[in-house]
Amino acid sequence: MTTHVVIANDGAMTGPMSLYEASRYAKELRKRGNYNVYVRMLT
């Protein structure tokens, strides 16, 4: 199972990272004003 951060504006997806890294990355993007960010788990 891998975790990706998906940026909904352009559908870009980061590479696989740990859930901890992904949640921190998504939080950082939201802080910068990009609210269409969500963490997706791929099995």
N, CA, C and O atoms as a Tinker XYZ file with bonds, in Angstrom:
   172  protein
     1  N      0.851000   -1.188000    0.000000    73     2
     2  CA     0.000000    0.000000    0.000000    64     1     3
     3  C      0.885000    1.236000    0.000000    63     2     4     5
     4  O      1.838000    1.335000    0.774000    81     3
     5  N      0.561000    2.167000   -0.871000    73     3     6
     6  CA     1.334000    3.401000   -0.953000    64     5     7
     7  C      0.417000    4.587000   -0.731000    63     6     8     9
     8  O     -0.791000    4.515000   -0.959000    81     7
     9  N      1.007000    5.665000   -0.289000    73     7    10
    10  CA     0.270000    6.897000   -0.024000    64     9    11
    11  C      0.763000    7.970000   -0.970000    63    10    12    13
    12  O      1.969000    8.151000   -1.130000    81    11
    13  N     -0.156000    8.682000   -1.597000    73    11    14
    14  CA     0.186000    9.768000   -2.507000    64    13    15
    15  C     -0.571000   11.014000   -2.087000    63    14    16    17
    16  O     -1.659000   10.925000   -1.518000    81    15
    17  N      0.005000   12.173000   -2.366000    73    15    18
    18  CA    -0.724000   13.429000   -2.187000    64    17    19
    19  C     -1.197000   13.867000   -3.562000    63    18    20    21
    20  O     -0.393000   14.015000   -4.482000    81    19
    21  N     -2.490000   14.073000   -3.705000    73    19    22
    22  CA    -3.083000   14.467000   -4.981000    64    21    23
    23  C     -3.459000   15.939000   -4.907000    63    22    24    25
    24  O     -4.125000   16.372000   -3.966000    81    23
    25  N     -3.029000   16.700000   -5.900000    73    23    26
    26  CA    -3.375000   18.113000   -5.990000    64    25    27
    27  C     -4.493000   18.230000   -7.018000    63    26    28    29
    28  O     -4.269000   18.068000   -8.217000    81    27
    29  N     -5.690000   18.510000   -6.535000    73    27    30
    30  CA    -6.876000   18.375000   -7.377000    64    29    31
    31  C     -6.936000   19.415000   -8.489000    63    30    32    33
    32  O     -7.567000   19.178000   -9.519000    81    31
    33  N     -6.287000   20.565000   -8.299000    73    31    34
    34  CA    -6.343000   21.621000   -9.318000    64    33    35
    35  C     -5.919000   21.092000  -10.684000    63    34    36    37
    36  O     -6.610000   21.305000  -11.680000    81    35
    37  N     -4.785000   20.404000  -10.727000    73    35    38
    38  CA    -4.276000   19.921000  -12.011000    64    37    39
    39  C     -4.142000   18.405000  -12.040000    63    38    40    41
    40  O     -3.632000   17.848000  -13.012000    81    39
    41  N     -4.591000   17.734000  -10.992000    73    39    42
    42  CA    -4.545000   16.286000  -10.963000    64    41    43
    43  C     -3.157000   15.715000  -10.749000    63    42    44    45
    44  O     -2.955000   14.507000  -10.871000    81    43
    45  N     -2.196000   16.576000  -10.428000    73    43    46
    46  CA    -0.835000   16.088000  -10.209000    64    45    47
    47  C     -0.796000   15.224000   -8.959000    63    46    48    49
    48  O     -1.502000   15.481000   -7.984000    81    47
    49  N      0.034000   14.206000   -9.004000    73    47    50
    50  CA     0.153000   13.301000   -7.867000    64    49    51
    51  C      1.625000   13.150000   -7.531000    63    50    52    53
    52  O      2.458000   12.947000   -8.415000    81    51
    53  N      1.934000   13.249000   -6.262000    73    51    54
    54  CA     3.315000   13.056000   -5.849000    64    53    55
    55  C      3.654000   11.577000   -5.904000    63    54    56    57
    56  O      2.774000   10.728000   -6.048000    81    55
    57  N      4.912000   11.287000   -5.790000    73    55    58
    58  CA     5.346000    9.899000   -5.711000    64    57    59
    59  C      4.943000    9.300000   -4.383000    63    58    60    61
    60  O      4.488000   10.011000   -3.487000    81    59
    61  N      5.106000    8.002000   -4.253000    73    59    62
    62  CA     4.739000    7.340000   -3.005000    64    61    63
    63  C      5.564000    7.870000   -1.836000    63    62    64    65
    64  O      6.763000    8.113000   -1.978000    81    63
    65  N      4.936000    8.043000   -0.708000    73    63    66
    66  CA     5.622000    8.477000    0.507000    64    65    67
    67  C      4.873000    7.899000    1.689000    63    66    68    69
    68  O      3.773000    7.366000    1.541000    81    67
    69  N      5.467000    8.005000    2.850000    73    67    70
    70  CA     4.796000    7.473000    4.034000    64    69    71
    71  C      3.583000    8.331000    4.370000    63    70    72    73
    72  O      3.494000    9.487000    3.956000    81    71
    73  N      2.665000    7.761000    5.113000    73    71    74
    74  CA     1.469000    8.497000    5.504000    64    73    75
    75  C      1.842000    9.731000    6.305000    63    74    76    77
    76  O      1.221000   10.782000    6.147000    81    75
    77  N      2.836000    9.619000    7.153000    73    75    78
    78  CA     3.294000   10.765000    7.953000    64    77    79
    79  C      3.797000   11.882000    7.051000    63    78    80    81
    80  O      3.423000   13.042000    7.228000    81    79
    81  N      4.641000   11.539000    6.086000    73    79    82
    82  CA     5.159000   12.544000    5.142000    64    81    83
    83  C      4.021000   13.162000    4.340000    63    82    84    85
    84  O      3.980000   14.376000    4.140000    81    83
    85  N      3.109000   12.329000    3.887000    73    83    86
    86  CA     2.015000   12.808000    3.042000    64    85    87
    87  C      1.129000   13.793000    3.791000    63    86    88    89
    88  O      0.731000   14.816000    3.234000    81    87
    89  N      0.818000   13.492000    5.050000    73    87    90
    90  CA    -0.052000   14.402000    5.788000    64    89    91
    91  C      0.652000   15.720000    6.070000    63    90    92    93
    92  O      0.014000   16.772000    6.060000    81    91
    93  N      1.953000   15.681000    6.320000    73    91    94
    94  CA     2.698000   16.920000    6.536000    64    93    95
    95  C      2.773000   17.739000    5.253000    63    94    96    97
    96  O      2.641000   18.963000    5.280000    81    95
    97  N      2.986000   17.056000    4.127000    73    95    98
    98  CA     3.076000   17.734000    2.833000    64    97    99
    99  C      1.739000   18.395000    2.476000    63    98   100   101
   100  O      1.703000   19.540000    2.025000    81    99
   101  N      0.652000   17.663000    2.683000    73    99   102
   102  CA    -0.674000   18.208000    2.388000    64   101   103
   103  C     -0.974000   19.404000    3.285000    63   102   104   105
   104  O     -1.540000   20.398000    2.832000    81   103
   105  N     -0.597000   19.308000    4.551000    73   103   106
   106  CA    -0.829000   20.421000    5.482000    64   105   107
   107  C     -0.055000   21.652000    5.041000    63   106   108   109
   108  O     -0.564000   22.770000    5.121000    81   107
   109  N      1.165000   21.454000    4.581000    73   107   110
   110  CA     2.002000   22.568000    4.119000    64   109   111
   111  C      1.377000   23.231000    2.889000    63   110   112   113
   112  O      1.355000   24.458000    2.794000    81   111
   113  N      0.871000   22.435000    1.951000    73   111   114
   114  CA     0.235000   22.997000    0.760000    64   113   115
   115  C     -1.015000   23.781000    1.126000    63   114   116   117
   116  O     -1.269000   24.846000    0.563000    81   115
   117  N     -1.808000   23.256000    2.078000    73   115   118
   118  CA    -3.016000   23.974000    2.493000    64   117   119
   119  C     -2.650000   25.301000    3.137000    63   118   120   121
   120  O     -3.350000   26.298000    2.962000    81   119
   121  N     -1.554000   25.310000    3.882000    73   119   122
   122  CA    -1.109000   26.537000    4.540000    64   121   123
   123  C     -0.785000   27.603000    3.502000    63   122   124   125
   124  O     -0.966000   28.795000    3.751000    81   123
   125  N     -0.307000   27.172000    2.338000    73   123   126
   126  CA     0.037000   28.109000    1.265000    64   125   127
   127  C     -1.179000   28.512000    0.445000    63   126   128   129
   128  O     -1.050000   29.288000   -0.502000    81   127
   129  N     -2.352000   28.005000    0.787000    73   127   130
   130  CA    -3.573000   28.438000    0.122000    64   129   131
   131  C     -4.089000   27.490000   -0.938000    63   130   132   133
   132  O     -5.041000   27.819000   -1.645000    81   131
   133  N     -3.485000   26.324000   -1.065000    73   131   134
   134  CA    -3.981000   25.344000   -2.036000    64   133   135
   135  C     -4.833000   24.333000   -1.278000    63   134   136   137
   136  O     -4.313000   23.369000   -0.716000    81   135
   137  N     -6.153000   24.561000   -1.265000    73   135   138
   138  CA    -7.015000   23.746000   -0.418000    64   137   139
   139  C     -7.512000   22.485000   -1.114000    63   138   140   141
   140  O     -8.102000   21.617000   -0.471000    81   139
   141  N     -7.282000   22.375000   -2.411000    73   139   142
   142  CA    -7.757000   21.193000   -3.135000    64   141   143
   143  C     -6.701000   20.097000   -3.109000    63   142   144   145
   144  O     -6.296000   19.565000   -4.143000    81   143
   145  N     -6.271000   19.780000   -1.903000    73   143   146
   146  CA    -5.219000   18.779000   -1.738000    64   145   147
   147  C     -5.777000   17.671000   -0.868000    63   146   148   149
   148  O     -6.384000   17.940000    0.168000    81   147
   149  N     -5.578000   16.443000   -1.274000    73   147   150
   150  CA    -6.022000   15.355000   -0.421000    64   149   151
   151  C     -5.035000   14.204000   -0.530000    63   150   152   153
   152  O     -4.296000   14.077000   -1.505000    81   151
   153  N     -5.048000   13.384000    0.485000    73   151   154
   154  CA    -4.131000   12.256000    0.560000    64   153   155
   155  C     -4.887000   11.022000    0.102000    63   154   156   157
   156  O     -5.980000   10.734000    0.590000    81   155
   157  N     -4.307000   10.305000   -0.828000    73   155   158
   158  CA    -4.959000    9.121000   -1.378000    64   157   159
   159  C     -4.106000    7.893000   -1.075000    63   158   160   161
   160  O     -2.892000    7.898000   -1.278000    81   159
   161  N     -4.757000    6.849000   -0.590000    73   159   162
   162  CA    -4.074000    5.584000   -0.346000    64   161   163
   163  C     -4.312000    4.678000   -1.549000    63   162   164   165
   164  O     -5.457000    4.433000   -1.930000    81   163
   165  N     -3.252000    4.191000   -2.134000    73   163   166
   166  CA    -3.378000    3.260000   -3.259000    64   165   167
   167  C     -2.911000    1.890000   -2.799000    63   166   168   169
   168  O     -1.849000    1.754000   -2.191000    81   167
   169  N     -3.713000    0.879000   -3.093000    73   167   170
   170  CA    -3.332000   -0.470000   -2.678000    64   169   171
   171  C     -2.738000   -1.222000   -3.847000    63   170   172
   172  O     -2.352000   -2.382000   -3.703000    81   171
